[in-house]
Amino acid sequence: MKTCKTCLEIKPEDAFYKQATRGLFGLRGSCKDCDNAKKAQYRKENRDRLLVDKKQDYIKNRARYLADKKVYRQDNKGPIRALNAARKKVVKMRTPAWLSKDDLWLIKEVYKLAAQRTELFGFQWDVDHIVPLQGTTVSGMHVPWNLQVIPATDNIRKKNKFAGV
């Protein structure tokens, strides 16, 4: 048992992160809960600076990141293909049979627009479903009026969530 220096509660040793440079069994002075709360507060207060630092780090190490990504794709072809196949299956299942040829043409045009914007602006644009195809609270359909072209970073940030309602 050990006392947390932040919350002053007595907790079991497994409630503390290990740190070899610290005394008393190599454990940090603050418990995991207090450490995590402190880190979250720091990230919240310094969000803009941390984003700038992260972007500068990416620019500095871009070649290495891309090489690592390429190696990962080579080493994990099976799982990546499985994910892509599952995604295609979901899109196919969520595309209604009653769509007209014009609707299907519009869908293709949205994907072309995303490719054109990627080429024009120099960063990735994605086709996003406004109402996610596999949302937890609501599920949408793969139809032209449920599609939007947005920057990939916004699409990643949005995750599989519906912003409406």
HELIX and SHEET records of a PDB file:
HELIX    1   1 GLU A   13  ALA A   15  5                                   3    
HELIX    2   2 LYS A   32  GLU A   45  1                                  14    
HELIX    3   3 ARG A   47  LYS A   60  1                                  14    
HELIX    4   4 ARG A   62  ASP A   75  1                                  14    
HELIX    5   5 LYS A   77  MET A   93  1                                  17    
HELIX    6   6 LYS A  101  PHE A  121  1                                  21    
HELIX    7   7 PRO A  144  ASN A  146  5                                   3    
HELIX    8   8 ALA A  152  LYS A  158  1                                   7    
SHEET    1   A 2 LYS A   2  THR A   3  0                                        
SHEET    2   A 2 ILE A  10  LYS A  11 -1                                        
SHEET    1   B 2 PHE A  16  LYS A  18  0                                        
SHEET    2   B 2 LEU A  27  CYS A  31 -1                                        
SHEET    1   C 2 TRP A 125  HIS A 129  0                                        
SHEET    2   C 2 LEU A 147  PRO A 151 -1                                        
END                                                                             
